[in-house]
Amino acid sequence: MTTPPISLKGRALRLLSGREYSRAELERKLTPHEETPGALAQALDELQAKDFINAQRVVDSVVHRRSPKLGAQRIRHELQAKGLEPEAVAQAVAQLRTTEVDRARAVWRKKFGDPAADAAERSKQMRFLATRGFGGDAIRKVVSGGPGEDLSEEY
């Protein structure tokens, strides 16, 4: 006894049950399973009409999951890769920039904890934060022990 093939809508719902996906991501994942032209677009239209696919939820989900560890630039790249509207991405990145220094400081504290002893160590710390997508100003403030923060203080 064979099981009937899963419909495009069923595949999309299965994916959406795990996490939020943008419409563009679902199109990329489900295109190989489309048997008749236009069927995928119709299925995604129906899911979007029922609010199963929601771009704002995708943005919120990515920001919530990734912002404790990553900077605004890296999150911007991830949001753009998901095929989201540029306005939604720009708005999310603008909000992230307001907490960039604090988030960079938390990541730095978890990884290093102590101020750099020499220029080589400082450079290593700066590269680490840069690969996480934090901006140059935030990196300089954190690594140099920016204003208002005692880096030796442990939380």
C-alpha positions in Angstrom: 0.0 0.0 0.0 1.5 3.3 -1.1 0.7 6.6 0.5 -0.6 9.4 -1.8 1.9 12.2 -2.6 1.8 15.2 -0.3 0.2 18.3 -1.9 2.1 21.5 -2.2 -0.1 23.1 0.4 0.6 20.1 2.7 4.4 20.4 2.2 4.2 24.2 2.8 2.2 23.6 6.0 4.7 21.0 7.2 7.6 23.5 6.7 5.6 26.3 8.4 4.9 24.1 11.4 8.6 24.2 12.3 9.3 27.9 11.8 8.3 31.0 9.9 9.2 31.0 6.2 8.9 33.9 3.8 7.0 33.3 0.6 10.3 33.5 -1.4 11.8 30.7 0.8 8.8 28.5 0.3 8.8 29.0 -3.4 12.5 28.0 -3.5 11.9 24.9 -1.4 8.7 23.8 -3.2 9.4 24.6 -6.8 10.9 21.1 -7.5 7.6 19.5 -6.3 5.3 21.6 -8.5 3.7 19.4 -11.1 1.5 21.9 -12.9 2.5 25.5 -13.7 0.8 27.9 -11.4 -0.1 25.4 -8.7 2.5 26.5 -6.3 1.6 30.2 -6.7 -2.0 29.3 -6.0 -1.2 27.3 -2.9 1.0 30.0 -1.5 -1.7 32.7 -2.3 -4.2 30.6 -0.3 -1.8 30.2 2.6 -1.0 33.9 2.6 -4.6 34.9 2.5 -5.2 32.8 5.6 -2.1 34.5 7.2 0.0 31.3 7.4 2.6 33.2 5.5 3.3 36.6 7.1 6.4 38.6 6.2 6.3 40.6 9.5 6.3 37.4 11.6 9.3 36.2 9.6 11.2 39.5 10.4 10.2 39.3 14.1 11.2 35.7 14.3 14.7 36.2 12.8 15.3 39.3 14.9 14.2 37.5 18.1 16.3 34.4 17.4 19.4 36.0 16.0 19.8 39.4 17.7 21.3 38.2 21.0 24.3 36.8 19.0 24.6 38.8 15.8 24.9 42.4 14.7 22.6 44.4 12.5 24.6 43.9 9.3 24.5 40.1 9.6 20.8 40.1 10.4 20.2 42.4 7.5 21.9 39.9 5.2 19.8 37.0 6.6 16.6 39.0 6.1 17.5 39.9 2.5 18.4 36.3 1.8 14.8 35.4 2.8 13.5 37.6 0.0 11.7 40.1 2.3 10.7 43.6 1.4 13.5 46.1 1.6 11.4 48.5 3.8 10.7 45.8 6.4 14.4 44.9 6.4 15.5 48.5 6.8 13.0 49.1 9.6 14.2 46.0 11.5 17.9 47.0 11.1 17.1 50.5 12.3 15.6 49.1 15.5 18.6 46.8 16.0 21.0 49.6 15.7 19.6 51.2 18.8 20.8 48.2 20.9 23.9 47.4 18.9 26.5 48.4 21.5 24.7 46.6 24.3 24.3 43.4 22.3 27.9 43.6 21.1 29.1 44.0 24.7 27.1 41.0 25.8 28.6 38.8 23.0 32.1 40.2 23.8 31.7 39.5 27.5 30.5 35.9 26.9 33.5 35.2 24.6 36.3 37.2 26.2 35.3 38.7 29.5 38.5 40.7 30.0 39.9 43.7 28.1 42.6 42.9 25.6 46.1 42.9 27.0 47.8 43.9 23.8 47.1 45.1 20.2 47.0 41.6 18.8 44.4 40.5 21.3 42.4 43.7 20.7 42.5 43.0 16.9 41.3 39.4 17.5 38.4 40.6 19.6 37.5 43.2 16.9 37.6 40.6 14.1 35.4 38.3 16.2 32.7 41.0 16.6 33.0 42.1 13.0 32.3 38.5 11.8 29.2 38.5 13.9 28.0 41.5 12.0 28.4 44.3 14.5 29.2 47.8 13.2 32.6 49.5 13.6 31.5 52.1 16.1 29.9 49.4 18.4 33.1 47.3 18.1 35.4 50.2 19.0 33.2 51.1 22.0 33.1 47.6 23.3 36.7 46.6 22.8 38.1 49.9 24.1 35.8 49.8 27.1 33.3 52.4 25.8 31.6 55.1 27.8 29.6 54.1 30.9 30.7 50.5 31.1 33.2 48.9 33.5 34.3 45.9 31.5 35.6 44.0 34.6 32.1 44.1 36.1 30.5 40.7 35.9 26.7 40.2 35.6 
